[in-house]
Amino acid sequence: MDKHTLDDLAGKLADAVPGDLDGLRTDLENNFRGLLSAGLDKLDLVTREEFDVQRKVLERTRAKLDRLEREIAQLQSGSD
């Protein structure tokens, strides 16, 4: 998750704090940002770009496997 998105989410959480705690808003926003960052860092996430690259690799690998399976089946049926 990029810094802008994290800052935006922390700001929205801080905005949800009741008005009588406005003096703590900056501290709360910083704490929210730290908690969100730490929590997200623990997750094993990949970027959309990395995901798309791996999906394309998997699609090519799957196509190659399908082709090889067909070739093996043809070779086996020809030797019977």
Rosetta silent file (secondary structure, phi, psi, omega in degrees, C-alpha in Angstrom):
SEQUENCE: MDKHTLDDLAGKLADAVPGDLDGLRTDLENNFRGLLSAGLDKLDLVTREEFDVQRKVLERTRAKLDRLEREIAQLQSGSD
SCORE:     score description
SCORE:     0.000 S_00000001
   1 L     0.000  132.222 -177.035    0.000    0.000    0.000 S_00000001
   2 L   -77.212  163.878 -174.987    1.485    3.367   -0.954 S_00000001
   3 H   -61.115  -39.141 -179.031    2.139    6.186    1.496 S_00000001
   4 H   -62.138  -45.283  179.853   -0.650    8.386    0.107 S_00000001
   5 H   -64.319  -41.841  178.880   -3.288    5.690    0.599 S_00000001
   6 H   -63.456  -44.202  178.044   -2.014    4.962    4.095 S_00000001
   7 H   -62.815  -41.076  179.912   -2.066    8.681    4.994 S_00000001
   8 H   -63.064  -44.922 -179.982   -5.567    9.027    3.564 S_00000001
   9 H   -65.876  -42.063  177.818   -6.869    6.077    5.573 S_00000001
  10 H   -63.156  -39.116  177.733   -5.212    7.306    8.775 S_00000001
  11 H   -63.794  -41.821  178.401   -6.757   10.738    8.187 S_00000001
  12 H   -63.874  -40.209  176.904  -10.226    9.241    7.731 S_00000001
  13 H   -63.680  -42.750  179.143   -9.850    7.282   10.960 S_00000001
  14 H   -65.766  -35.156  177.545   -8.744   10.434   12.780 S_00000001
  15 H   -64.964  -25.544 -179.412  -11.701   12.344   11.300 S_00000001
  16 L   -78.773   -7.740  179.504  -14.026    9.774   12.856 S_00000001
  17 L   -69.812  136.929  179.877  -12.805   10.713   16.332 S_00000001
  18 L   -55.101  150.097 -175.077  -15.461   12.627   18.326 S_00000001
  19 H   -57.750  -31.900 -178.357  -15.158   16.426   18.283 S_00000001
  20 H   -70.934   -7.458  177.518  -14.256   16.732   21.961 S_00000001
  21 H  -107.669   19.478 -177.520  -11.001   14.893   21.209 S_00000001
  22 H   -57.020  -31.819  179.517   -9.921   17.275   18.432 S_00000001
  23 H   -63.460  -24.598 -179.308   -6.826   18.238   20.413 S_00000001
  24 H   -95.596    0.075 -172.828   -5.606   14.655   20.100 S_00000001
  25 H   -54.806  -47.012 -178.234   -6.410   14.350   16.390 S_00000001
  26 H   -63.437  -43.765  178.136   -2.807   14.732   15.166 S_00000001
  27 H   -63.255  -43.410  179.322   -1.495   12.242   17.712 S_00000001
  28 H   -63.436  -42.150  179.265   -4.282    9.807   16.884 S_00000001
  29 H   -61.256  -42.826  177.947   -3.653   10.161   13.141 S_00000001
  30 H   -64.093  -40.825  178.004    0.046    9.417   13.658 S_00000001
  31 H   -66.001  -42.846  177.403   -0.809    6.421   15.843 S_00000001
  32 H   -59.266  -44.225 -179.716   -3.350    5.151   13.299 S_00000001
  33 H   -59.847  -44.546  179.612   -0.741    5.507   10.534 S_00000001
  34 H   -64.476  -43.278  179.033    1.794    3.528   12.578 S_00000001
  35 H   -64.552  -44.228  179.226   -0.696    0.794   13.453 S_00000001
  36 H   -62.924  -44.476 -179.340   -1.891    0.482    9.862 S_00000001
  37 H   -62.545  -45.615  179.814    1.639    0.395    8.523 S_00000001
  38 H   -63.856  -42.094 -179.980    2.746   -2.235   11.042 S_00000001
  39 H   -65.119  -42.245 -179.558   -0.330   -4.364   10.402 S_00000001
  40 H   -71.046  -32.391  178.285    0.033   -4.217    6.636 S_00000001
  41 H   -64.361  -28.401 -179.962    3.755   -4.961    6.814 S_00000001
  42 H   -73.967  -23.330  179.766    2.929   -8.255    8.544 S_00000001
  43 L   -78.950  147.034  179.702    0.754   -9.326    5.622 S_00000001
  44 L   -93.818   76.068 -175.867    2.412  -11.024    2.684 S_00000001
  45 L  -100.913  152.048  174.255    0.995   -8.710    0.017 S_00000001
  46 L  -121.993  158.944  177.226    2.156   -8.103   -3.526 S_00000001
  47 L   -74.027  163.057  177.975    1.485   -5.164   -5.793 S_00000001
  48 H   -60.642  -38.524  179.746   -1.064   -5.426   -8.576 S_00000001
  49 H   -62.292  -46.071  178.640    1.813   -5.252  -11.079 S_00000001
  50 H   -62.758  -40.276  178.728    3.609   -8.205   -9.452 S_00000001
  51 H   -61.722  -46.455 -179.197    0.338  -10.147   -9.358 S_00000001
  52 H   -63.324  -39.390  178.015   -0.333   -9.500  -13.060 S_00000001
  53 H   -62.409  -46.660 -178.977    3.198  -10.572  -14.024 S_00000001
  54 H   -66.709  -34.604  177.345    2.863  -13.833  -12.099 S_00000001
  55 H   -63.566  -41.984  178.866   -0.597  -14.462  -13.565 S_00000001
  56 H   -65.533  -40.142  177.350    0.835  -14.131  -17.092 S_00000001
  57 H   -61.708  -44.480 -179.902    3.697  -16.493  -16.235 S_00000001
  58 H   -64.171  -40.282  178.198    1.189  -19.007  -14.865 S_00000001
  59 H   -61.872  -44.098  178.415   -0.992  -18.713  -17.983 S_00000001
  60 H   -64.322  -41.305  179.516    2.018  -19.378  -20.250 S_00000001
  61 H   -63.972  -41.851  179.328    3.112  -22.301  -18.078 S_00000001
  62 H   -63.422  -42.697  179.420   -0.411  -23.753  -18.115 S_00000001
  63 H   -63.220  -41.399  179.259   -0.585  -23.470  -21.918 S_00000001
  64 H   -65.448  -42.132  178.402    2.798  -25.167  -22.268 S_00000001
  65 H   -62.467  -44.134  178.167    1.759  -27.970  -19.903 S_00000001
  66 H   -59.449  -43.162  179.830   -1.481  -28.519  -21.845 S_00000001
  67 H   -63.606  -44.018  179.568    0.490  -28.698  -25.112 S_00000001
  68 H   -65.098  -37.843  177.639    2.984  -31.175  -23.654 S_00000001
  69 H   -64.056  -39.691  177.355    0.182  -33.358  -22.268 S_00000001
  70 H   -64.942  -41.657  179.231   -1.429  -33.486  -25.727 S_00000001
  71 H   -63.615  -42.357  178.890    1.904  -34.412  -27.324 S_00000001
  72 H   -63.183  -43.412  179.463    2.475  -37.193  -24.780 S_00000001
  73 H   -61.947  -39.656  178.532   -1.038  -38.538  -25.360 S_00000001
  74 H   -65.902  -42.850 -179.895   -0.411  -38.552  -29.141 S_00000001
  75 H   -65.244  -40.379  179.699    2.909  -40.326  -28.722 S_00000001
  76 H   -67.780  -38.639  179.743    1.379  -42.914  -26.400 S_00000001
  77 H   -72.393  -26.243  178.496   -1.562  -43.582  -28.735 S_00000001
  78 H   -77.043  -25.199 -178.316    0.824  -43.944  -31.690 S_00000001
  79 H   -92.124   -3.713  179.361    2.955  -46.559  -29.936 S_00000001
  80 L   -79.581    0.000    0.000    0.011  -48.795  -28.955 S_00000001
